[in-house]
Amino acid sequence: MERINEILKKYFEGTSSLSEEKELKTYFNGQNIAEEHEVYKAVFQNFVSEKSEQTPQITPIKAIEKPKRTFKRNIFLTISGIAATLLLMITTARSQTLSEDYVISNGKRINNSEMAQKLAEEKLSKSFSIINQSMEPMDNLGKIEKKLEKVNKVSNIKDNNKNKTLK
Amino acid sequence: MEVQKFNSIFSMLSGKLFRLAKSMLHNIEEAEDALQEIQLKLWEKRTELDDVENIDGFAMRSMRNLCLDQIRKSHETSDFTPELESEYKNPYQQTEIKDMAERIKKLIDRLPEMQRSIIRMRDVEEMEIGEISYIMEMTENAVTVNLSRARLKIKTQILNELQLENNIIWKE
């Protein structure tokens, strides 16, 4: 009895150990409870009953299973694998041929790189001479402009002389 | 962490986690939802769980934080739970509460959230003070003080009720 009172005192102070509290639970869930302790019986019985309450069923997390390979699936995977490889080979071969240097001149394809370079140089020199020819009228324009400046100066001098005589 | 190991750990913890959620949220359906939510959250953190020393404590702490978030969202401030005395009903009003254990449960439910969680972790789940202090994110001393207060409130309330009952019987 004294032992229970001692543990109860510690219990309400919050200083009892887990093993002492288990002693109390065993005592209050048993048959030989002293009359003075009857008042606490329900408290300790409640703790035990709360723990035994049912908990809801939990759906376990499912692992992502790998799909099983059937015979049909195996054939399908092999054929699609071969098809994919062939497609890859064709596209790489095609891109290789397309990446070669060539020139189209007068509708003809020239694959020889030296020939292509000569042709390109010829075309470039021709285009430069065309540009130079087209720039010639511009030079003439400059000469005309200079001559006009001289004429303007003469006319200005004449005007100034007129004004002086009038004054 | 592998799926099988995770499932076995979670099934062992589910009772504890569910009771904590039920105690905090006061609603069985919401507690069930919280249990499912915490299962998914922990599964998402499965790689971290391998490095966690105390998985029980980690899971309980996560559940408490989840419930606190839910309480905040529903604008329920548990700290303003009325004091036990103010909600006292005389024995005639309590006729619907037949079972004495059920009455104790109601008394605990009326404690402030912090004391309610601590008393249940200790007296129902039988957790060490150190473990409770980790889950509650407070010092061991603060846990002991709150535990003592909660237990004394229950004791005072029971004694008051008994005194009232005896007075009524004596008057009759």
Boltz contact constraints between the chains, C-beta under 6 A:
constraints:
  - contact:
      token1: [A, 12]
      token2: [B, 151]
      max_distance: 6.0
  - contact:
      token1: [A, 12]
      token2: [B, 152]
      max_distance: 6.0
  - contact:
      token1: [A, 13]
      token2: [B, 148]
      max_distance: 6.0
  - contact:
      token1: [A, 14]
      token2: [B, 144]
      max_distance: 6.0
  - contact:
      token1: [A, 14]
      token2: [B, 147]
      max_distance: 6.0
  - contact:
      token1: [A, 14]
      token2: [B, 148]
      max_distance: 6.0
  - contact:
      token1: [A, 18]
      token2: [B, 126]
      max_distance: 6.0
  - contact:
      token1: [A, 42]
      token2: [B, 100]
      max_distance: 6.0
  - contact:
      token1: [A, 42]
      token2: [B, 101]
      max_distance: 6.0
  - contact:
      token1: [A, 42]
      token2: [B, 104]
      max_distance: 6.0
  - contact:
      token1: [A, 43]
      token2: [B, 104]
      max_distance: 6.0
  - contact:
      token1: [A, 45]
      token2: [B, 101]
      max_distance: 6.0
  - contact:
      token1: [A, 46]
      token2: [B, 101]
      max_distance: 6.0
  - contact:
      token1: [A, 46]
      token2: [B, 104]
      max_distance: 6.0
  - contact:
      token1: [A, 46]
      token2: [B, 105]
      max_distance: 6.0
  - contact:
      token1: [A, 47]
      token2: [B, 123]
      max_distance: 6.0
  - contact:
      token1: [A, 47]
      token2: [B, 124]
      max_distance: 6.0
  - contact:
      token1: [A, 49]
      token2: [B, 101]
      max_distance: 6.0
  - contact:
      token1: [A, 50]
      token2: [B, 124]
      max_distance: 6.0
  - contact:
      token1: [A, 51]
      token2: [B, 124]
      max_distance: 6.0
  - contact:
      token1: [A, 55]
      token2: [B, 14]
      max_distance: 6.0
  - contact:
      token1: [A, 55]
      token2: [B, 15]
      max_distance: 6.0
  - contact:
      token1: [A, 55]
      token2: [B, 18]
      max_distance: 6.0
  - contact:
      token1: [A, 56]
      token2: [B, 32]
      max_distance: 6.0
  - contact:
      token1: [A, 58]
      token2: [B, 14]
      max_distance: 6.0
  - contact:
      token1: [A, 60]
      token2: [B, 7]
      max_distance: 6.0
  - contact:
      token1: [A, 61]
      token2: [B, 3]
      max_distance: 6.0
  - contact:
      token1: [A, 61]
      token2: [B, 7]
      max_distance: 6.0
  - contact:
      token1: [A, 61]
      token2: [B, 43]
      max_distance: 6.0
  - contact:
      token1: [A, 63]
      token2: [B, 3]
      max_distance: 6.0
